[in-house]
């Protein structure tokens, strides 16, 4: 029987636990495969497991599936606008794929595990994000020459041939004696913002200065010859202008030659998915995702506390019990929430449901400081919300990749 079970798991896709890999991964000890399968079939929710089951291809726009009481079905996902999905790391971007409305951003989270990226609504305030040779972009210099900008000289996969070539003269001494820069006066909205741009060296590797208003003095962006990278500066207090170039106050920078596209400044402490702009700022709508919870896991009232931590992957175990007098355990793996290692307090929907995937109902750190829960798991419905505490609120999304979601009566399987 053991052999038959393994054969089935190898020939069906997607496959969720139980498999040998998942039994070992969640350290269930002496629990047999058939016993584990029966329990999961009865009452468990699995989403974005470490083996990638149900997630599809990265940035393909396909709605992923979850395993709920042994049945595989698509999750509920909505977003009212287009969006983009980045593959590769910030130091080596492979593509920035355009997605239509209601297409989810499936990408890699911690441990390179495929998960669902859930983000707040956000606005790219930079106008002409791919057209730096046109107004309202401008340039200025002192002593040395102005930057040279040539339109549409390189291709970033997914966005097309929209990258400008930027050439900046070498400095003869540090700023303010001389400088040369590209700028946009109103590129960032006043307040807490984050900034980013895609860059690739053209025959050289070098470092230039970021002079965007509010960023710490000495902030730089480095690029590598022939490799696209995503220069990211997060969580600063902006006053308006976006700028970059040779403006160092400590060294005389050498000449620059690089391609640039996809300039973005969005509100909030985290740089969110890129939105191309032309003559006006562009808005990306909020992501909303949820999974229906089986009745066996629904707690009508109760309390909870964090009981354990998976330190390797940044996740944790949240145990709670309710009106059914049965303990339930939740694990979810993400490292950063809203740009900080602190989880927000509970916020109820108008219907009374709460979003457990964001550790709502408790104020806990990702590293696992024990806290308590005061509230209900699902007051008015049986919906497990992935990442959004309150979809109607623009400030309550996880703003990160959600992976390894497990809601199960067994604490050992949710590790």
C-alpha positions as CSV (number, residue, x, y, z in Angstrom):
1,X,0.0,0.0,0.0
2,X,2.9,2.3,0.7
3,X,4.3,1.7,-2.8
4,X,0.9,2.4,-4.4
5,X,0.6,5.7,-2.5
6,X,4.0,6.9,-3.6
7,X,3.3,6.0,-7.2
8,X,0.1,8.0,-7.2
9,X,1.8,11.0,-5.8
10,X,4.4,10.9,-8.5
11,X,2.0,10.6,-11.4
12,X,-0.6,13.2,-10.4
13,X,-0.1,16.9,-10.7
14,X,-0.3,19.0,-8.7
15,X,0.5,16.8,-5.7
16,X,0.3,18.0,-2.1
17,X,1.2,16.2,1.1
18,X,1.4,13.4,1.9
19,X,4.6,12.4,0.1
20,X,7.9,11.2,1.5
21,X,9.4,14.6,1.0
22,X,6.6,16.4,2.9
23,X,6.6,13.8,5.7
24,X,10.3,14.4,6.3
25,X,9.9,18.2,5.7
26,X,7.3,18.5,8.4
27,X,9.0,16.0,10.8
28,X,5.9,14.0,11.7
29,X,8.0,11.3,13.4
30,X,6.2,8.0,13.7
31,X,3.0,9.0,11.9
32,X,2.5,6.6,9.0
33,X,1.8,7.7,5.4
34,X,-1.7,6.2,5.3
35,X,-2.6,7.8,8.7
36,X,-1.2,11.2,7.5
37,X,-3.2,11.0,4.3
38,X,-6.4,10.1,6.1
39,X,-6.0,13.1,8.4
40,X,-5.2,15.6,5.7
41,X,-8.2,14.3,3.6
42,X,-10.4,14.9,6.6
43,X,-9.4,18.5,7.5
44,X,-6.4,20.5,6.4
45,X,-5.5,23.4,4.1
46,X,-2.2,23.5,2.2
47,X,-1.0,26.2,-0.1
48,X,2.3,27.0,-1.8
49,X,4.2,24.0,-0.3
50,X,8.0,23.7,-0.6
51,X,7.7,21.4,-3.5
52,X,5.8,24.0,-5.6
53,X,2.6,21.9,-6.0
54,X,-0.3,23.8,-7.4
55,X,1.6,27.0,-8.1
56,X,2.2,26.7,-11.9
57,X,5.1,28.5,-13.6
58,X,6.6,31.6,-12.2
59,X,4.9,34.8,-13.4
60,X,2.7,32.8,-15.8
61,X,-0.5,34.6,-14.6
62,X,-2.2,31.3,-13.8
63,X,-4.4,31.2,-10.6
64,X,-2.7,28.7,-8.3
65,X,-4.5,25.9,-6.5
66,X,-4.7,24.8,-2.8
67,X,-5.4,21.5,-1.2
68,X,-8.5,21.8,1.0
69,X,-9.6,18.6,2.8
70,X,-7.8,16.6,0.1
71,X,-9.5,18.3,-2.8
72,X,-7.4,20.5,-5.2
73,X,-9.1,23.6,-6.3
74,X,-8.2,27.1,-7.5
75,X,-7.9,29.8,-4.8
76,X,-10.0,33.0,-5.1
77,X,-8.0,35.8,-6.5
78,X,-8.9,39.3,-7.8
79,X,-7.0,42.5,-8.8
80,X,-8.9,45.1,-10.8
81,X,-5.8,46.4,-12.7
82,X,-2.9,45.2,-14.7
83,X,0.4,44.5,-12.9
84,X,3.9,43.3,-13.5
85,X,5.8,40.3,-12.1
86,X,9.6,40.2,-11.8
87,X,11.7,37.0,-12.2
88,X,15.3,36.6,-11.0
89,X,16.8,38.5,-8.1
90,X,17.3,42.2,-7.8
91,X,21.0,41.7,-8.6
92,X,20.2,39.7,-11.8
93,X,16.7,40.4,-13.2
94,X,15.7,38.0,-15.9
95,X,12.3,39.5,-16.9
96,X,9.5,41.9,-15.9
97,X,6.3,40.2,-17.2
98,X,3.1,42.2,-17.8
99,X,0.0,40.6,-16.2
100,X,-3.6,41.4,-16.9
101,X,-6.3,42.2,-14.3
102,X,-7.0,39.2,-12.1
103,X,-3.8,37.4,-13.0
104,X,-1.8,36.7,-9.8
105,X,1.9,37.3,-9.3
106,X,3.3,33.9,-8.6
107,X,7.0,34.3,-7.8
108,X,9.7,33.0,-5.5
109,X,9.8,33.7,-1.8
110,X,12.2,32.8,0.9
111,X,14.1,29.6,0.2
112,X,13.3,30.1,-3.5
113,X,9.8,28.5,-2.9
114,X,7.1,29.6,-5.3
115,X,4.4,31.6,-3.6
116,X,1.8,34.3,-4.1
117,X,2.9,37.9,-4.0
118,X,0.1,40.0,-2.4
119,X,0.5,43.7,-2.4
120,X,-1.4,46.9,-1.5
121,X,-2.8,49.3,-4.1
122,X,0.1,51.6,-5.0
123,X,0.9,54.5,-7.3
124,X,4.0,55.0,-9.4
125,X,4.4,58.8,-9.2
126,X,7.2,59.0,-11.7
127,X,5.9,60.3,-15.0
128,X,7.4,58.9,-18.2
129,X,9.0,55.9,-16.4
130,X,10.4,54.6,-19.6
131,X,11.0,57.8,-21.5
132,X,13.8,59.7,-19.7
133,X,14.6,61.6,-22.9
134,X,11.3,63.5,-22.6
135,X,9.6,66.0,-20.3
136,X,9.1,66.2,-17.4
137,X,12.6,64.6,-17.2
138,X,15.4,67.1,-17.3
139,X,19.2,67.3,-16.7
140,X,21.6,69.7,-15.1
141,X,25.4,70.0,-14.6
142,X,28.1,72.3,-13.3
143,X,31.6,72.5,-14.9
144,X,31.3,69.1,-16.6
145,X,28.9,68.4,-19.4
146,X,25.2,67.4,-19.3
147,X,24.2,63.7,-19.4
148,X,23.5,62.3,-22.8
149,X,20.2,60.3,-23.1
150,X,19.4,58.2,-26.1
151,X,15.9,56.6,-26.3
152,X,15.1,52.9,-26.7
153,X,18.6,51.4,-26.9
154,X,18.2,48.2,-25.0
155,X,15.5,45.5,-24.2
156,X,14.5,44.4,-20.8
157,X,12.7,41.0,-21.3
158,X,9.0,41.4,-20.7
159,X,9.0,45.2,-21.1
160,X,10.5,45.4,-24.6
161,X,13.0,47.8,-26.1
162,X,12.2,50.7,-23.8
163,X,15.5,51.2,-22.1
164,X,17.4,54.5,-22.5
165,X,21.1,54.7,-22.8
166,X,22.5,57.2,-20.3
167,X,26.1,58.6,-20.6
168,X,27.4,60.9,-17.8
169,X,30.8,62.7,-17.9
170,X,33.4,62.0,-15.3
171,X,33.7,64.3,-12.4
172,X,37.0,66.3,-11.9
173,X,36.4,66.7,-8.1
174,X,33.5,65.9,-5.7
175,X,30.2,67.8,-5.5
176,X,29.5,70.8,-5.2
177,X,32.5,71.8,-7.3
178,X,31.0,69.9,-10.3
179,X,28.2,67.4,-11.0
180,X,26.0,66.0,-13.8
181,X,22.6,64.5,-13.2
182,X,19.2,63.5,-14.6
183,X,16.1,64.6,-12.6
184,X,12.3,64.9,-12.4
185,X,11.0,67.6,-9.9
186,X,7.8,65.8,-8.9
187,X,8.7,62.2,-9.2
188,X,7.9,61.2,-5.6
189,X,4.8,62.1,-3.6
190,X,5.5,63.8,-0.3
191,X,5.7,61.3,2.6
192,X,7.2,57.8,3.2
193,X,8.2,56.4,-0.2
194,X,10.3,53.8,-1.9
195,X,12.3,54.1,-5.2
196,X,13.6,51.8,-7.8
197,X,15.0,51.6,-11.4
198,X,16.2,48.8,-13.7
199,X,19.8,49.3,-14.9
200,X,22.3,47.5,-17.0
201,X,25.9,48.4,-17.8
202,X,26.9,49.2,-21.4
203,X,30.4,48.0,-21.8
204,X,31.3,48.7,-18.2
205,X,30.4,48.3,-14.6
206,X,30.3,51.3,-12.2
207,X,28.4,53.1,-9.5
208,X,26.4,56.3,-9.7
209,X,24.7,58.5,-7.0
210,X,21.0,58.6,-6.1
211,X,19.9,62.2,-5.2
212,X,16.2,61.5,-4.9
213,X,14.8,63.8,-2.2
214,X,14.8,62.2,1.2
215,X,17.2,59.4,0.6
216,X,20.2,59.2,2.9
217,X,23.3,61.1,1.8
218,X,25.7,58.9,-0.1
219,X,23.0,56.5,-1.5
220,X,24.3,54.9,-4.6
221,X,23.3,52.4,-7.3
222,X,25.8,50.0,-8.9
223,X,25.4,48.3,-12.2
224,X,27.1,45.4,-14.0
225,X,28.1,45.2,-17.7
226,X,25.5,43.2,-19.6
227,X,23.3,42.3,-16.6
228,X,20.0,43.8,-15.7
229,X,19.6,44.7,-12.0
230,X,16.9,46.4,-9.9
231,X,18.3,49.3,-7.9
232,X,16.0,49.6,-4.8
233,X,15.9,52.2,-2.1
234,X,13.1,51.8,0.4
235,X,11.5,53.6,3.3
236,X,12.6,57.2,3.1
237,X,10.7,60.5,3.6
238,X,10.4,62.1,0.2
239,X,9.7,65.7,-0.7
240,X,9.3,65.5,-4.4
241,X,12.3,65.3,-6.7
242,X,13.8,62.1,-8.3
243,X,17.4,62.4,-9.4
244,X,20.5,60.3,-10.2
245,X,23.9,60.9,-11.8
246,X,27.5,61.8,-10.8
247,X,26.9,64.0,-7.7
248,X,29.1,62.4,-5.0
249,X,30.3,64.7,-2.3
250,X,33.2,62.4,-1.3
251,X,34.8,61.2,-4.5
252,X,35.2,62.2,-8.1
253,X,33.2,59.6,-10.0
254,X,34.4,58.2,-13.3
255,X,32.2,58.4,-16.5
256,X,29.0,56.4,-16.6
257,X,27.5,54.4,-19.5
258,X,24.4,52.3,-18.7
259,X,20.9,51.5,-19.8
260,X,17.9,52.4,-17.6
261,X,14.1,51.9,-17.6
262,X,11.2,51.3,-15.3
263,X,11.8,54.1,-12.9
264,X,9.3,54.0,-10.0
265,X,8.6,55.9,-6.8
266,X,5.6,54.5,-4.8
267,X,4.1,55.4,-1.5
268,X,5.0,53.3,1.5
269,X,8.1,51.6,3.1
270,X,8.4,48.9,0.5
271,X,9.0,49.1,-3.3
272,X,6.1,47.3,-4.9
273,X,5.5,45.8,-8.3
274,X,6.5,48.1,-11.2
275,X,3.8,50.0,-13.1
276,X,4.7,51.8,-16.4
277,X,3.7,55.4,-16.7
278,X,3.4,57.8,-19.7
279,X,1.8,61.2,-19.2
280,X,0.5,60.6,-15.7
281,X,1.1,58.5,-12.6
282,X,-0.2,54.9,-12.7
283,X,-2.1,52.9,-10.1
284,X,-1.8,49.2,-9.5
285,X,-4.8,47.9,-7.6
286,X,-4.8,45.8,-4.4
287,X,-4.4,42.0,-4.6
288,X,-7.1,40.0,-2.8
289,X,-6.8,36.3,-2.4
290,X,-8.5,33.7,-0.2
291,X,-9.2,30.0,0.4
292,X,-12.4,28.5,1.7
293,X,-11.8,26.7,5.0
294,X,-13.4,23.3,5.7
295,X,-16.0,23.2,8.5
296,X,-13.8,20.9,10.6
297,X,-11.2,23.7,10.9
298,X,-13.6,26.6,11.6
299,X,-13.4,27.9,15.1
300,X,-16.3,30.1,16.1
301,X,-14.7,31.6,19.2
302,X,-11.4,31.1,21.0
303,X,-7.9,32.2,21.8
304,X,-4.4,31.6,20.4
305,X,-0.7,31.9,21.0
306,X,2.4,31.4,19.0
307,X,3.8,28.1,20.1
308,X,6.9,27.5,17.9
309,X,9.1,29.0,15.3
310,X,10.8,27.7,12.1
311,X,13.9,29.8,12.5
312,X,15.4,28.6,9.2
313,X,12.6,30.0,7.1
314,X,11.2,32.8,9.2
315,X,7.8,31.2,9.7
316,X,6.0,30.3,12.9
317,X,3.3,28.1,14.4
318,X,0.1,29.8,15.7
319,X,-2.1,27.5,17.7
320,X,-5.7,28.3,18.5
321,X,-8.9,26.5,19.7
322,X,-12.5,27.6,19.5
323,X,-16.1,26.6,19.9
324,X,-15.4,23.1,18.5
325,X,-12.9,22.7,21.4
326,X,-10.2,21.5,19.0
327,X,-6.7,22.9,18.6
328,X,-5.8,24.1,15.1
329,X,-2.3,25.1,14.0
330,X,-1.3,27.6,11.3
331,X,2.1,28.0,9.7
332,X,3.0,30.6,7.1
333,X,6.4,31.5,5.7
334,X,7.4,35.1,5.0
335,X,10.2,37.2,6.3
336,X,9.0,40.8,6.0
337,X,5.5,42.3,6.6
338,X,4.9,45.9,5.4
339,X,8.6,46.6,5.4
340,X,9.2,45.7,9.1
341,X,9.5,42.6,11.2
342,X,6.3,43.5,13.1
343,X,2.9,42.1,12.4
344,X,-0.1,44.3,12.5
345,X,-3.0,44.0,14.9
346,X,-6.3,42.5,13.9
347,X,-8.7,44.4,11.7
348,X,-12.2,42.9,11.1
349,X,-14.0,42.9,7.8
350,X,-17.5,44.4,7.7
351,X,-18.7,40.8,7.7
352,X,-16.6,40.0,10.8
353,X,-14.1,37.7,9.2
354,X,-10.4,38.0,10.0
355,X,-7.4,37.3,7.9
356,X,-5.2,34.8,9.7
357,X,-2.5,34.7,7.1
358,X,-1.3,38.0,8.3
359,X,-1.1,36.8,11.9
360,X,-4.0,39.1,12.7
361,X,-5.3,39.3,16.2
362,X,-1.8,39.4,17.7
363,X,1.2,41.7,17.7
364,X,4.2,39.3,17.1
365,X,7.6,39.5,15.6
366,X,8.6,37.2,12.7
367,X,11.3,35.8,15.0
368,X,8.6,34.4,17.2
369,X,8.1,36.5,20.4
370,X,5.1,34.8,22.0
371,X,1.8,36.8,21.8
372,X,-1.8,36.2,22.4
373,X,-4.9,36.3,20.2
374,X,-8.1,37.9,21.3
375,X,-10.8,37.3,18.7
376,X,-12.3,34.8,16.3
377,X,-10.8,32.9,13.4
378,X,-13.9,33.1,11.2
379,X,-16.9,34.8,12.7
380,X,-19.2,35.1,9.7
381,X,-17.7,32.8,7.1
382,X,-15.1,30.1,6.5
383,X,-12.6,32.1,4.5
384,X,-8.9,32.1,5.0
385,X,-7.5,35.3,3.6
386,X,-4.0,35.3,2.1
387,X,-2.2,38.5,3.0
388,X,-4.9,41.1,3.3
389,X,-6.3,41.9,6.7
390,X,-9.1,44.1,5.1
391,X,-9.3,44.2,1.3
392,X,-11.2,47.5,1.5
393,X,-8.2,49.1,3.2
394,X,-5.2,50.0,1.1
395,X,-2.8,49.7,4.0
396,X,-3.2,46.1,5.2
397,X,-1.7,43.8,2.5
398,X,1.3,41.6,3.3
399,X,3.4,43.2,0.5
400,X,5.4,40.0,0.2
401,X,5.5,36.5,-1.2
402,X,3.3,34.1,0.8
403,X,4.5,30.5,0.9
404,X,4.1,27.3,2.9
405,X,0.6,27.9,4.2
406,X,-0.6,25.1,6.4
407,X,-3.8,25.0,8.5
408,X,-4.0,21.7,10.2
409,X,-5.1,20.0,13.5
410,X,-1.5,18.6,13.9
411,X,1.3,21.0,15.0
412,X,4.0,18.7,13.7
413,X,2.8,18.8,10.1
414,X,2.7,22.6,10.2
415,X,6.4,23.0,10.6
